[in-house]
Amino acid sequence: MKRFAQYGLLVVVAILGVAGTAMAADHPDECTMKTLRGTYVFAATGHNIVAGVAQPKAIVEVIEFDGTGTLSAPTATRSLNGVIARALVGTGGYTVEASCIGTITFDGPGPTFDIFFSPGGEKVWLIQTTPNTVFQGTATRVSAGPLQDQD
């Protein structure tokens, strides 16, 4: 009977190990460039600091990540100290670390951001790292876009 109990325990441990491996394959914990791909809507608020005075800033922007480190922003609306600008466009690049953090740099001299995102890439939290800004927001994936070739 003792051997039967040991055998049963071994079977349970093996099943749990296989189930854990299958779940890990379905939900990888590590992020790659391909984690960020598709179309996102970015909404953020904060301030630009001009001559020591905080000027309110808000933006809603579409950002398209290509899954290889390049991004484009085909449209945006921004309010800076109450002045509205529409149809803003831009391009840039992004980095991704396995821990699901990274950076965004818009071409230009454009703004830079530190980013933090979910392992599935559905949501991205951004904070602008350009000097004289206090600006943060969230980007939510609205379309996954095509998968790049698989590794």
BALUM-172895 format. One record per residue: z, x, y of N, C-alpha, C in turn; residue in three letters. Coordinates in Angstrom, 2 decimals. Example, Ala and Ser with C-alpha at 12.3 -4.5 7.8 and 13.67 -1.06 7.14 Angstrom:
<r n_Z="7.80" n_X="13.19" n_Y="-5.69" ca_Z="7.80" ca_X="12.30" ca_Y="-4.50" c_Z="7.80" c_X="13.20" c_Y="-3.30" res="ala"/>
<r n_Z="7.08" n_X="12.85" n_Y="-2.25" ca_Z="7.14" ca_X="13.67" ca_Y="-1.06" c_Z="7.87" c_X="12.90" c_Y="0.03" res="ser"/>
//
This chain:
<r n_Z="0.00" n_X="0.82" n_Y="-1.20" ca_Z="0.00" ca_X="0.00" ca_Y="0.00" c_Z="0.00" c_X="0.87" c_Y="1.26" res="met"/>
<r n_Z="0.74" n_X="1.99" n_Y="1.20" ca_Z="0.79" ca_X="2.88" ca_Y="2.33" c_Z="-0.60" c_X="3.45" c_Y="2.62" res="lys"/>
<r n_Z="-1.35" n_X="3.82" n_Y="1.57" ca_Z="-2.71" ca_X="4.32" ca_Y="1.74" c_Z="-3.61" c_X="3.25" c_Y="2.34" res="arg"/>
<r n_Z="-3.45" n_X="2.02" n_Y="1.94" ca_Z="-4.25" ca_X="0.91" ca_Y="2.46" c_Z="-3.99" c_X="0.75" c_Y="3.97" res="phe"/>
<r n_Z="-2.73" n_X="0.86" n_Y="4.37" ca_Z="-2.38" ca_X="0.74" ca_Y="5.79" c_Z="-2.97" c_X="1.91" c_Y="6.57" res="ala"/>
<r n_Z="-2.92" n_X="3.12" n_Y="6.02" ca_Z="-3.51" ca_X="4.27" ca_Y="6.69" c_Z="-5.03" c_X="4.10" c_Y="6.82" res="gln"/>
<r n_Z="-5.67" n_X="3.61" n_Y="5.76" ca_Z="-7.10" ca_X="3.38" ca_Y="5.78" c_Z="-7.45" c_X="2.33" c_Y="6.85" res="tyr"/>
<r n_Z="-6.67" n_X="1.27" n_Y="6.91" ca_Z="-6.91" ca_X="0.22" ca_Y="7.89" c_Z="-6.76" c_X="0.75" c_Y="9.31" res="gly"/>
<r n_Z="-5.74" n_X="1.57" n_Y="9.54" ca_Z="-5.54" ca_X="2.17" ca_Y="10.85" c_Z="-6.71" c_X="3.07" c_Y="11.22" res="leu"/>
<r n_Z="-7.21" n_X="3.84" n_Y="10.26" ca_Z="-8.35" ca_X="4.71" ca_Y="10.49" c_Z="-9.59" c_X="3.89" c_Y="10.87" res="leu"/>
<r n_Z="-9.81" n_X="2.77" n_Y="10.21" ca_Z="-10.96" ca_X="1.91" ca_Y="10.50" c_Z="-10.83" c_X="1.34" c_Y="11.92" res="val"/>
<r n_Z="-9.64" n_X="0.89" n_Y="12.28" ca_Z="-9.43" ca_X="0.33" ca_Y="13.62" c_Z="-9.70" c_X="1.40" c_Y="14.69" res="val"/>
<r n_Z="-9.20" n_X="2.61" n_Y="14.50" ca_Z="-9.41" ca_X="3.70" ca_Y="15.45" c_Z="-10.90" c_X="4.02" c_Y="15.56" res="val"/>
<r n_Z="-11.60" n_X="4.05" n_Y="14.44" ca_Z="-13.04" ca_X="4.34" ca_Y="14.46" c_Z="-13.80" c_X="3.25" c_Y="15.21" res="ala"/>
<r n_Z="-13.45" n_X="1.99" n_Y="14.98" ca_Z="-14.13" ca_X="0.89" ca_Y="15.67" c_Z="-13.89" c_X="0.96" c_Y="17.16" res="ile"/>
<r n_Z="-12.65" n_X="1.20" n_Y="17.56" ca_Z="-12.34" ca_X="1.30" ca_Y="18.99" c_Z="-13.07" c_X="2.49" c_Y="19.63" res="leu"/>
<r n_Z="-13.18" n_X="3.59" n_Y="18.91" ca_Z="-13.91" ca_X="4.75" ca_Y="19.43" c_Z="-15.37" c_X="4.45" c_Y="19.64" res="gly"/>
<r n_Z="-16.00" n_X="3.77" n_Y="18.69" ca_Z="-17.42" ca_X="3.41" ca_Y="18.82" c_Z="-17.60" c_X="2.40" c_Y="19.94" res="val"/>
<r n_Z="-16.72" n_X="1.42" n_Y="20.05" ca_Z="-16.83" ca_X="0.42" ca_Y="21.12" c_Z="-16.68" c_X="1.09" c_Y="22.48" res="ala"/>
<r n_Z="-15.75" n_X="2.03" n_Y="22.61" ca_Z="-15.57" ca_X="2.73" ca_Y="23.87" c_Z="-16.79" c_X="3.55" c_Y="24.23" res="gly"/>
<r n_Z="-17.42" n_X="4.18" n_Y="23.24" ca_Z="-18.64" ca_X="4.95" ca_Y="23.49" c_Z="-19.76" c_X="4.03" c_Y="23.94" res="thr"/>
<r n_Z="-19.91" n_X="2.88" n_Y="23.31" ca_Z="-20.96" ca_X="1.93" ca_Y="23.69" c_Z="-20.73" c_X="1.43" c_Y="25.11" res="ala"/>
<r n_Z="-19.48" n_X="1.13" n_Y="25.44" ca_Z="-19.19" ca_X="0.66" ca_Y="26.79" c_Z="-19.48" c_X="1.74" c_Y="27.82" res="met"/>
<r n_Z="-19.14" n_X="2.99" n_Y="27.48" ca_Z="-19.39" ca_X="4.08" ca_Y="28.41" c_Z="-20.89" c_X="4.26" c_Y="28.64" res="ala"/>
<r n_Z="-21.70" n_X="4.06" n_Y="27.61" ca_Z="-23.14" ca_X="4.19" ca_Y="27.77" c_Z="-23.68" c_X="3.07" c_Y="28.65" res="ala"/>
<r n_Z="-23.08" n_X="1.87" n_Y="28.57" ca_Z="-23.53" ca_X="0.75" ca_Y="29.38" c_Z="-23.10" c_X="0.88" c_Y="30.84" res="asp"/>
<r n_Z="-21.99" n_X="1.54" n_Y="31.10" ca_Z="-21.45" ca_X="1.68" ca_Y="32.45" c_Z="-21.09" c_X="3.14" c_Y="32.70" res="his"/>
<r n_Z="-22.08" n_X="3.97" n_Y="33.00" ca_Z="-21.77" ca_X="5.39" ca_Y="33.20" c_Z="-20.85" c_X="5.60" c_Y="34.38" res="pro"/>
<r n_Z="-19.94" n_X="6.56" n_Y="34.23" ca_Z="-18.99" ca_X="6.87" ca_Y="35.30" c_Z="-19.55" c_X="7.86" c_Y="36.29" res="asp"/>
<r n_Z="-20.62" n_X="8.56" n_Y="35.91" ca_Z="-21.18" ca_X="9.57" ca_Y="36.79" c_Z="-22.40" c_X="9.02" c_Y="37.52" res="glu"/>
<r n_Z="-22.50" n_X="9.37" n_Y="38.77" ca_Z="-23.62" ca_X="8.93" ca_Y="39.59" c_Z="-24.70" c_X="10.01" c_Y="39.66" res="cys"/>
<r n_Z="-25.93" n_X="9.57" n_Y="39.85" ca_Z="-27.07" ca_X="10.47" ca_Y="40.04" c_Z="-27.87" c_X="9.95" c_Y="41.23" res="thr"/>
<r n_Z="-28.92" n_X="10.67" n_Y="41.60" ca_Z="-29.79" ca_X="10.21" ca_Y="42.69" c_Z="-30.30" c_X="8.80" c_Y="42.41" res="met"/>
<r n_Z="-30.58" n_X="8.51" n_Y="41.14" ca_Z="-31.14" ca_X="7.20" ca_Y="40.78" c_Z="-30.13" c_X="6.07" c_Y="40.94" res="lys"/>
<r n_Z="-28.85" n_X="6.41" n_Y="41.08" ca_Z="-27.84" ca_X="5.37" ca_Y="41.30" c_Z="-28.15" c_X="4.62" c_Y="42.60" res="thr"/>
<r n_Z="-28.60" n_X="5.36" n_Y="43.61" ca_Z="-28.97" ca_X="4.73" ca_Y="44.88" c_Z="-30.48" c_X="4.57" c_Y="44.91" res="leu"/>
<r n_Z="-30.93" n_X="3.39" n_Y="44.64" ca_Z="-32.35" ca_X="3.07" ca_Y="44.70" c_Z="-32.48" c_X="1.60" c_Y="45.03" res="arg"/>
<r n_Z="-33.51" n_X="1.28" n_Y="45.78" ca_Z="-33.74" ca_X="-0.10" ca_Y="46.14" c_Z="-33.47" c_X="-0.36" c_Y="47.60" res="gly"/>
<r n_Z="-33.43" n_X="-1.63" n_Y="47.93" ca_Z="-33.26" ca_X="-2.08" ca_Y="49.31" c_Z="-31.83" c_X="-2.54" c_Y="49.54" res="thr"/>
<r n_Z="-31.22" n_X="-2.05" n_Y="50.60" ca_Z="-29.85" ca_X="-2.37" ca_Y="50.98" c_Z="-29.84" c_X="-2.94" c_Y="52.39" res="tyr"/>
<r n_Z="-28.88" n_X="-3.81" n_Y="52.66" ca_Z="-28.62" ca_X="-4.24" ca_Y="54.03" c_Z="-27.30" c_X="-3.60" c_Y="54.46" res="val"/>
<r n_Z="-27.38" n_X="-2.86" n_Y="55.55" ca_Z="-26.26" ca_X="-2.11" ca_Y="56.10" c_Z="-25.76" c_X="-2.83" c_Y="57.35" res="phe"/>
<r n_Z="-24.48" n_X="-3.10" n_Y="57.40" ca_Z="-23.86" ca_X="-3.72" ca_Y="58.58" c_Z="-22.64" c_X="-2.88" c_Y="58.95" res="ala"/>
<r n_Z="-22.55" n_X="-2.51" n_Y="60.24" ca_Z="-21.46" ca_X="-1.64" ca_Y="60.67" c_Z="-21.07" c_X="-1.94" c_Y="62.11" res="ala"/>
<r n_Z="-19.84" n_X="-1.61" n_Y="62.42" ca_Z="-19.32" ca_X="-1.72" ca_Y="63.79" c_Z="-18.49" c_X="-0.50" c_Y="64.12" res="thr"/>
<r n_Z="-18.34" n_X="-0.26" n_Y="65.40" ca_Z="-17.52" ca_X="0.85" ca_Y="65.84" c_Z="-17.78" c_X="1.15" c_Y="67.30" res="gly"/>
<r n_Z="-17.69" n_X="2.44" n_Y="67.63" ca_Z="-17.84" ca_X="2.86" ca_Y="69.03" c_Z="-18.54" c_X="4.21" c_Y="69.11" res="his"/>
<r n_Z="-19.28" n_X="4.40" n_Y="70.17" ca_Z="-19.73" ca_X="5.71" ca_Y="70.60" c_Z="-18.81" c_X="6.11" c_Y="71.74" res="asn"/>
<r n_Z="-18.46" n_X="7.38" n_Y="71.80" ca_Z="-17.60" ca_X="7.87" ca_Y="72.87" c_Z="-18.49" c_X="8.60" c_Y="73.88" res="ile"/>
<r n_Z="-18.56" n_X="8.08" n_Y="75.11" ca_Z="-19.39" ca_X="8.66" ca_Y="76.16" c_Z="-18.48" c_X="8.98" c_Y="77.34" res="val"/>
<r n_Z="-18.39" n_X="10.28" n_Y="77.67" ca_Z="-17.53" ca_X="10.74" ca_Y="78.77" c_Z="-16.10" c_X="10.23" c_Y="78.60" res="ala"/>
<r n_Z="-15.63" n_X="10.23" n_Y="77.35" ca_Z="-14.27" ca_X="9.81" ca_Y="77.06" c_Z="-14.05" c_X="8.31" c_Y="77.00" res="gly"/>
<r n_Z="-15.11" n_X="7.53" n_Y="77.18" ca_Z="-15.00" ca_X="6.07" ca_Y="77.18" c_Z="-15.66" c_X="5.51" c_Y="75.91" res="val"/>
<r n_Z="-14.93" n_X="4.66" n_Y="75.20" ca_Z="-15.47" ca_X="4.05" ca_Y="73.99" c_Z="-16.43" c_X="2.93" c_Y="74.34" res="ala"/>
<r n_Z="-17.67" n_X="3.02" n_Y="73.85" ca_Z="-18.66" ca_X="1.97" ca_Y="74.04" c_Z="-18.89" c_X="1.28" c_Y="72.70" res="gln"/>
<r n_Z="-18.71" n_X="-0.04" n_Y="72.65" ca_Z="-18.86" ca_X="-0.75" ca_Y="71.38" c_Z="-20.28" c_X="-0.65" c_Y="70.83" res="pro"/>
<r n_Z="-20.36" n_X="-0.56" n_Y="69.50" ca_Z="-21.64" ca_X="-0.42" ca_Y="68.82" c_Z="-21.60" c_X="-1.25" c_Y="67.55" res="lys"/>
<r n_Z="-22.70" n_X="-1.95" n_Y="67.27" ca_Z="-22.84" ca_X="-2.70" ca_Y="66.02" c_Z="-24.29" c_X="-2.59" c_Y="65.58" res="ala"/>
<r n_Z="-24.51" n_X="-2.62" n_Y="64.27" ca_Z="-25.88" ca_X="-2.54" ca_Y="63.75" c_Z="-25.99" c_X="-3.33" c_Y="62.46" res="ile"/>
<r n_Z="-27.15" n_X="-3.92" n_Y="62.26" ca_Z="-27.55" ca_X="-4.47" ca_Y="60.97" c_Z="-28.91" c_X="-3.85" c_Y="60.70" res="val"/>
<r n_Z="-29.04" n_X="-3.22" n_Y="59.53" ca_Z="-30.21" ca_X="-2.39" ca_Y="59.25" c_Z="-30.60" c_X="-2.52" c_Y="57.79" res="glu"/>
<r n_Z="-31.88" n_X="-2.45" n_Y="57.52" ca_Z="-32.39" ca_X="-2.38" ca_Y="56.16" c_Z="-32.60" c_X="-0.91" c_Y="55.83" res="val"/>
<r n_Z="-32.05" n_X="-0.46" n_Y="54.70" ca_Z="-32.23" ca_X="0.91" ca_Y="54.24" c_Z="-32.83" c_X="0.86" c_Y="52.84" res="ile"/>
<r n_Z="-33.89" n_X="1.62" n_Y="52.63" ca_Z="-34.52" ca_X="1.70" ca_Y="51.31" c_Z="-34.32" c_X="3.10" c_Y="50.74" res="glu"/>
<r n_Z="-33.58" n_X="3.17" n_Y="49.63" ca_Z="-33.35" ca_X="4.43" ca_Y="48.91" c_Z="-34.38" c_X="4.51" c_Y="47.79" res="phe"/>
<r n_Z="-35.04" n_X="5.68" n_Y="47.63" ca_Z="-36.10" ca_X="5.79" ca_Y="46.63" c_Z="-35.64" c_X="6.30" c_Y="45.27" res="asp"/>
<r n_Z="-34.37" n_X="6.67" n_Y="45.13" ca_Z="-33.87" ca_X="7.17" ca_Y="43.85" c_Z="-34.10" c_X="8.65" c_Y="43.64" res="gly"/>
<r n_Z="-34.69" n_X="9.34" n_Y="44.64" ca_Z="-34.94" ca_X="10.78" ca_Y="44.52" c_Z="-34.41" c_X="11.58" c_Y="45.70" res="thr"/>
<r n_Z="-33.71" n_X="10.93" n_Y="46.64" ca_Z="-33.13" ca_X="11.65" ca_Y="47.76" c_Z="-33.78" c_X="11.38" c_Y="49.11" res="gly"/>
<r n_Z="-34.76" n_X="10.49" n_Y="49.13" ca_Z="-35.42" ca_X="10.13" ca_Y="50.39" c_Z="-35.10" c_X="8.68" c_Y="50.72" res="thr"/>
<r n_Z="-34.92" n_X="8.40" n_Y="52.00" ca_Z="-34.67" ca_X="7.03" ca_Y="52.42" c_Z="-35.51" c_X="6.69" c_Y="53.63" res="leu"/>
<r n_Z="-35.71" n_X="5.39" n_Y="53.81" ca_Z="-36.36" ca_X="4.91" ca_Y="55.02" c_Z="-35.59" c_X="3.70" c_Y="55.52" res="ser"/>
<r n_Z="-35.65" n_X="3.50" n_Y="56.81" ca_Z="-35.04" ca_X="2.33" ca_Y="57.44" c_Z="-36.16" c_X="1.62" c_Y="58.18" res="ala"/>
<r n_Z="-36.79" n_X="0.63" n_Y="57.54" ca_Z="-37.96" ca_X="-0.01" ca_Y="58.14" c_Z="-37.66" c_X="-0.92" c_Y="59.32" res="pro"/>
<r n_Z="-36.40" n_X="-1.36" n_Y="59.46" ca_Z="-36.06" ca_X="-2.21" ca_Y="60.60" c_Z="-34.55" c_X="-2.24" c_Y="60.80" res="thr"/>
<r n_Z="-34.17" n_X="-2.49" n_Y="62.04" ca_Z="-32.75" ca_X="-2.60" ca_Y="62.38" c_Z="-32.62" c_X="-3.29" c_Y="63.73" res="ala"/>
<r n_Z="-31.46" n_X="-3.88" n_Y="63.94" ca_Z="-31.09" ca_X="-4.39" ca_Y="65.26" c_Z="-29.74" c_X="-3.77" c_Y="65.60" res="thr"/>
<r n_Z="-29.67" n_X="-3.19" n_Y="66.80" ca_Z="-28.45" ca_X="-2.50" ca_Y="67.23" c_Z="-28.02" c_X="-3.03" c_Y="68.59" res="arg"/>
<r n_Z="-26.71" n_X="-3.16" n_Y="68.75" ca_Z="-26.12" ca_X="-3.47" ca_Y="70.05" c_Z="-25.25" c_X="-2.28" c_Y="70.43" res="ser"/>
<r n_Z="-25.56" n_X="-1.64" n_Y="71.55" ca_Z="-24.79" ca_X="-0.50" ca_Y="72.03" c_Z="-24.31" c_X="-0.83" c_Y="73.44" res="leu"/>
<r n_Z="-23.02" n_X="-1.08" n_Y="73.53" ca_Z="-22.40" ca_X="-1.47" ca_Y="74.80" c_Z="-23.07" c_X="-2.72" c_Y="75.38" res="asn"/>
<r n_Z="-23.50" n_X="-3.61" n_Y="74.48" ca_Z="-24.11" ca_X="-4.87" ca_Y="74.90" c_Z="-25.61" c_X="-4.82" c_Y="75.10" res="gly"/>
<r n_Z="-26.22" n_X="-3.64" n_Y="74.96" ca_Z="-27.67" ca_X="-3.52" ca_Y="75.12" c_Z="-28.30" c_X="-3.60" c_Y="73.72" res="val"/>
<r n_Z="-29.20" n_X="-4.57" n_Y="73.53" ca_Z="-29.80" ca_X="-4.83" ca_Y="72.23" c_Z="-31.09" c_X="-4.03" c_Y="72.07" res="ile"/>
<r n_Z="-31.26" n_X="-3.41" n_Y="70.91" ca_Z="-32.51" ca_X="-2.74" ca_Y="70.54" c_Z="-32.92" c_X="-3.27" c_Y="69.16" res="ala"/>
<r n_Z="-34.19" n_X="-3.66" n_Y="69.04" ca_Z="-34.70" ca_X="-4.22" ca_Y="67.78" c_Z="-35.82" c_X="-3.35" c_Y="67.23" res="arg"/>
<r n_Z="-36.15" n_X="-3.61" n_Y="65.97" ca_Z="-37.28" ca_X="-2.97" ca_Y="65.29" c_Z="-37.15" c_X="-1.45" c_Y="65.27" res="ala"/>
<r n_Z="-35.92" n_X="-0.96" n_Y="65.21" ca_Z="-35.70" ca_X="0.48" ca_Y="65.11" c_Z="-36.11" c_X="0.92" c_Y="63.70" res="leu"/>
<r n_Z="-36.81" n_X="2.03" n_Y="63.59" ca_Z="-37.22" ca_X="2.54" ca_Y="62.28" c_Z="-36.78" c_X="4.00" c_Y="62.16" res="val"/>
<r n_Z="-36.61" n_X="4.44" n_Y="60.94" ca_Z="-36.22" ca_X="5.83" ca_Y="60.73" c_Z="-36.43" c_X="6.25" c_Y="59.29" res="gly"/>
<r n_Z="-36.35" n_X="7.56" n_Y="59.08" ca_Z="-36.44" ca_X="8.15" ca_Y="57.75" c_Z="-35.35" c_X="9.20" c_Y="57.64" res="thr"/>
<r n_Z="-35.11" n_X="9.63" n_Y="56.42" ca_Z="-34.11" ca_X="10.65" ca_Y="56.22" c_Z="-33.94" c_X="10.98" c_Y="54.76" res="gly"/>
<r n_Z="-32.83" n_X="11.60" n_Y="54.47" ca_Z="-32.53" ca_X="11.99" ca_Y="53.10" c_Z="-31.09" c_X="11.71" c_Y="52.76" res="gly"/>
<r n_Z="-30.80" n_X="11.79" n_Y="51.46" ca_Z="-29.42" ca_X="11.59" ca_Y="51.02" c_Z="-29.11" c_X="12.48" c_Y="49.84" res="tyr"/>
<r n_Z="-27.82" n_X="12.76" n_Y="49.70" ca_Z="-27.33" ca_X="13.53" ca_Y="48.56" c_Z="-26.39" c_X="12.66" c_Y="47.76" res="thr"/>
<r n_Z="-26.25" n_X="12.99" n_Y="46.48" ca_Z="-25.37" ca_X="12.26" ca_Y="45.58" c_Z="-24.63" c_X="13.27" c_Y="44.71" res="val"/>
<r n_Z="-23.33" n_X="13.08" n_Y="44.57" ca_Z="-22.54" ca_X="13.88" ca_Y="43.63" c_Z="-22.15" c_X="13.00" c_Y="42.45" res="glu"/>
<r n_Z="-21.84" n_X="13.61" n_Y="41.33" ca_Z="-21.49" ca_X="12.87" ca_Y="40.12" c_Z="-20.30" c_X="11.95" c_Y="40.34" res="ala"/>
<r n_Z="-19.44" n_X="12.28" n_Y="41.32" ca_Z="-18.25" ca_X="11.48" ca_Y="41.61" c_Z="-18.54" c_X="10.27" c_Y="42.50" res="ser"/>
<r n_Z="-19.82" n_X="9.97" n_Y="42.72" ca_Z="-20.25" ca_X="8.80" ca_Y="43.50" c_Z="-19.90" c_X="8.90" c_Y="44.98" res="cys"/>
<r n_Z="-20.02" n_X="10.12" n_Y="45.51" ca_Z="-19.92" ca_X="10.34" ca_Y="46.94" c_Z="-21.17" c_X="11.10" c_Y="47.36" res="ile"/>
<r n_Z="-21.46" n_X="11.13" n_Y="48.65" ca_Z="-22.63" ca_X="11.86" ca_Y="49.09" c_Z="-22.75" c_X="11.82" c_Y="50.60" res="gly"/>
<r n_Z="-23.96" n_X="12.09" n_Y="51.07" ca_Z="-24.23" ca_X="12.11" ca_Y="52.50" c_Z="-25.57" c_X="11.46" c_Y="52.78" res="thr"/>
<r n_Z="-25.74" n_X="10.99" n_Y="54.00" ca_Z="-27.02" ca_X="10.51" ca_Y="54.52" c_Z="-27.27" c_X="11.27" c_Y="55.81" res="ile"/>
<r n_Z="-28.49" n_X="11.77" n_Y="55.97" ca_Z="-28.90" ca_X="12.42" ca_Y="57.20" c_Z="-30.22" c_X="11.80" c_Y="57.64" res="thr"/>
<r n_Z="-30.21" n_X="11.14" n_Y="58.79" ca_Z="-31.45" ca_X="10.60" ca_Y="59.33" c_Z="-32.19" c_X="11.70" c_Y="60.08" res="phe"/>
<r n_Z="-33.52" n_X="11.70" n_Y="59.95" ca_Z="-34.34" ca_X="12.68" ca_Y="60.65" c_Z="-34.14" c_X="12.50" c_Y="62.13" res="asp"/>
<r n_Z="-34.38" n_X="13.61" n_Y="62.79" ca_Z="-34.32" ca_X="13.33" ca_Y="64.18" c_Z="-33.90" c_X="14.37" c_Y="65.10" res="gly"/>
<r n_Z="-33.02" n_X="14.23" n_Y="65.92" ca_Z="-31.59" ca_X="14.33" ca_Y="65.69" c_Z="-31.01" c_X="12.94" c_Y="65.46" res="pro"/>
<r n_Z="-30.93" n_X="12.56" n_Y="64.21" ca_Z="-30.38" ca_X="11.24" ca_Y="63.88" c_Z="-28.94" c_X="11.33" c_Y="63.45" res="gly"/>
<r n_Z="-28.33" n_X="10.19" n_Y="63.20" ca_Z="-26.94" ca_X="10.18" ca_Y="62.78" c_Z="-26.77" c_X="10.70" c_Y="61.35" res="pro"/>
<r n_Z="-25.57" n_X="11.15" n_Y="61.05" ca_Z="-25.20" ca_X="11.58" ca_Y="59.71" c_Z="-24.02" c_X="10.75" c_Y="59.23" res="thr"/>
<r n_Z="-23.93" n_X="10.56" n_Y="57.93" ca_Z="-22.88" ca_X="9.74" ca_Y="57.33" c_Z="-22.35" c_X="10.39" c_Y="56.07" res="phe"/>
<r n_Z="-21.07" n_X="10.21" n_Y="55.80" ca_Z="-20.51" ca_X="10.42" ca_Y="54.48" c_Z="-20.57" c_X="9.06" c_Y="53.79" res="asp"/>
<r n_Z="-20.91" n_X="9.06" n_Y="52.49" ca_Z="-21.03" ca_X="7.81" ca_Y="51.76" c_Z="-20.19" c_X="7.85" c_Y="50.49" res="ile"/>
<r n_Z="-19.73" n_X="6.68" n_Y="50.11" ca_Z="-18.95" ca_X="6.47" ca_Y="48.90" c_Z="-19.54" c_X="5.22" c_Y="48.27" res="phe"/>
<r n_Z="-19.80" n_X="5.24" n_Y="46.96" ca_Z="-20.47" ca_X="4.08" ca_Y="46.38" c_Z="-20.00" c_X="3.82" c_Y="44.96" res="phe"/>
<r n_Z="-20.26" n_X="2.60" n_Y="44.52" ca_Z="-19.88" ca_X="2.18" ca_Y="43.18" c_Z="-20.77" c_X="2.87" c_Y="42.16" res="ser"/>
<r n_Z="-20.28" n_X="3.10" n_Y="40.93" ca_Z="-21.09" ca_X="3.76" ca_Y="39.90" c_Z="-22.41" c_X="3.05" c_Y="39.62" res="pro"/>
<r n_Z="-22.48" n_X="1.76" n_Y="39.84" ca_Z="-23.73" ca_X="1.04" ca_Y="39.65" c_Z="-24.61" c_X="1.06" c_Y="40.88" res="gly"/>
<r n_Z="-24.09" n_X="1.53" n_Y="42.00" ca_Z="-24.85" ca_X="1.62" ca_Y="43.23" c_Z="-25.05" c_X="0.31" c_Y="43.96" res="gly"/>
<r n_Z="-24.32" n_X="-0.73" n_Y="43.59" ca_Z="-24.51" ca_X="-2.03" ca_Y="44.24" c_Z="-24.00" c_X="-2.05" c_Y="45.67" res="glu"/>
<r n_Z="-22.98" n_X="-1.26" n_Y="45.95" ca_Z="-22.35" ca_X="-1.27" ca_Y="47.27" c_Z="-22.10" c_X="0.17" c_Y="47.71" res="lys"/>
<r n_Z="-22.35" n_X="0.42" n_Y="49.01" ca_Z="-22.15" ca_X="1.74" ca_Y="49.60" c_Z="-21.28" c_X="1.58" c_Y="50.84" res="val"/>
<r n_Z="-20.25" n_X="2.39" n_Y="50.93" ca_Z="-19.40" ca_X="2.42" ca_Y="52.12" c_Z="-19.78" c_X="3.68" c_Y="52.90" res="trp"/>
<r n_Z="-20.01" n_X="3.53" n_Y="54.22" ca_Z="-20.48" ca_X="4.63" ca_Y="55.04" c_Z="-19.55" c_X="4.83" c_Y="56.24" res="leu"/>
<r n_Z="-19.36" n_X="6.10" n_Y="56.61" ca_Z="-18.68" ca_X="6.43" ca_Y="57.85" c_Z="-19.52" c_X="7.48" c_Y="58.56" res="ile"/>
<r n_Z="-19.81" n_X="7.23" n_Y="59.83" ca_Z="-20.65" ca_X="8.14" ca_Y="60.58" c_Z="-19.86" c_X="9.41" c_Y="60.90" res="gln"/>
<r n_Z="-20.51" n_X="10.56" n_Y="60.68" ca_Z="-19.86" ca_X="11.85" ca_Y="60.90" c_Z="-20.45" c_X="12.58" c_Y="62.11" res="thr"/>
<r n_Z="-21.33" n_X="11.93" n_Y="62.84" ca_Z="-21.88" ca_X="12.49" ca_Y="64.06" c_Z="-20.75" c_X="12.58" c_Y="65.09" res="thr"/>
<r n_Z="-20.66" n_X="13.69" n_Y="65.83" ca_Z="-19.60" ca_X="13.79" ca_Y="66.85" c_Z="-19.63" c_X="12.64" c_Y="67.85" res="pro"/>
<r n_Z="-18.46" n_X="12.31" n_Y="68.36" ca_Z="-18.28" ca_X="11.28" ca_Y="69.39" c_Z="-18.63" c_X="9.88" c_Y="68.91" res="asn"/>
<r n_Z="-18.39" n_X="9.62" n_Y="67.64" ca_Z="-18.57" ca_X="8.28" ca_Y="67.09" c_Z="-17.36" c_X="7.88" c_Y="66.27" res="thr"/>
<r n_Z="-17.06" n_X="6.61" n_Y="66.29" ca_Z="-16.09" ca_X="5.99" ca_Y="65.40" c_Z="-16.84" c_X="4.77" c_Y="64.86" res="val"/>
<r n_Z="-17.46" n_X="4.93" n_Y="63.69" ca_Z="-18.42" ca_X="3.92" ca_Y="63.24" c_Z="-18.43" c_X="3.89" c_Y="61.73" res="phe"/>
<r n_Z="-18.19" n_X="2.71" n_Y="61.16" ca_Z="-18.19" ca_X="2.59" ca_Y="59.70" c_Z="-18.70" c_X="1.21" c_Y="59.29" res="gln"/>
<r n_Z="-19.21" n_X="1.14" n_Y="58.06" ca_Z="-19.72" ca_X="-0.13" ca_Y="57.57" c_Z="-20.04" c_X="-0.07" c_Y="56.09" res="gly"/>
<r n_Z="-20.70" n_X="-1.12" n_Y="55.63" ca_Z="-21.01" ca_X="-1.28" ca_Y="54.21" c_Z="-22.47" c_X="-1.64" c_Y="54.04" res="thr"/>
<r n_Z="-23.09" n_X="-1.07" n_Y="53.03" ca_Z="-24.47" ca_X="-1.43" ca_Y="52.65" c_Z="-24.41" c_X="-2.08" c_Y="51.27" res="ala"/>
<r n_Z="-25.10" n_X="-3.20" n_Y="51.13" ca_Z="-25.12" ca_X="-3.94" ca_Y="49.87" c_Z="-26.56" c_X="-4.01" c_Y="49.36" res="thr"/>
<r n_Z="-26.74" n_X="-3.69" n_Y="48.07" ca_Z="-28.08" ca_X="-3.74" ca_Y="47.49" c_Z="-28.54" c_X="-5.19" c_Y="47.40" res="arg"/>
<r n_Z="-29.74" n_X="-5.45" n_Y="47.91" ca_Z="-30.32" ca_X="-6.79" ca_Y="47.82" c_Z="-31.53" c_X="-6.81" c_Y="46.89" res="val"/>
<r n_Z="-32.06" n_X="-5.64" n_Y="46.55" ca_Z="-33.17" ca_X="-5.53" ca_Y="45.61" c_Z="-33.10" c_X="-4.15" c_Y="44.98" res="ser"/>
<r n_Z="-33.17" n_X="-4.10" n_Y="43.64" ca_Z="-33.01" ca_X="-2.82" ca_Y="42.95" c_Z="-34.24" c_X="-1.94" c_Y="43.06" res="ala"/>
<r n_Z="-35.40" n_X="-2.49" n_Y="43.27" ca_Z="-36.60" ca_X="-1.67" ca_Y="43.36" c_Z="-36.98" c_X="-1.10" c_Y="42.00" res="gly"/>
<r n_Z="-38.13" n_X="-0.46" n_Y="41.92" ca_Z="-38.59" ca_X="0.08" ca_Y="40.63" c_Z="-37.79" c_X="1.29" c_Y="40.21" res="pro"/>
<r n_Z="-37.59" n_X="1.42" n_Y="38.91" ca_Z="-36.94" ca_X="2.61" ca_Y="38.37" c_Z="-37.91" c_X="3.77" c_Y="38.41" res="leu"/>
<r n_Z="-37.42" n_X="4.93" n_Y="38.81" ca_Z="-38.23" ca_X="6.14" ca_Y="38.71" c_Z="-38.27" c_X="6.54" c_Y="37.24" res="gln"/>
<r n_Z="-39.11" n_X="7.50" n_Y="36.88" ca_Z="-39.20" ca_X="7.90" ca_Y="35.48" c_Z="-37.83" c_X="8.29" c_Y="34.96" res="asp"/>
<r n_Z="-37.55" n_X="7.90" n_Y="33.74" ca_Z="-36.24" ca_X="8.12" ca_Y="33.12" c_Z="-36.06" c_X="9.57" c_Y="32.71" res="gln"/>
<r n_Z="-34.82" n_X="10.07" n_Y="32.85" ca_Z="-34.49" ca_X="11.44" ca_Y="32.39" c_Z="-34.34" c_X="11.47" c_Y="30.90" res="asp"/>
//
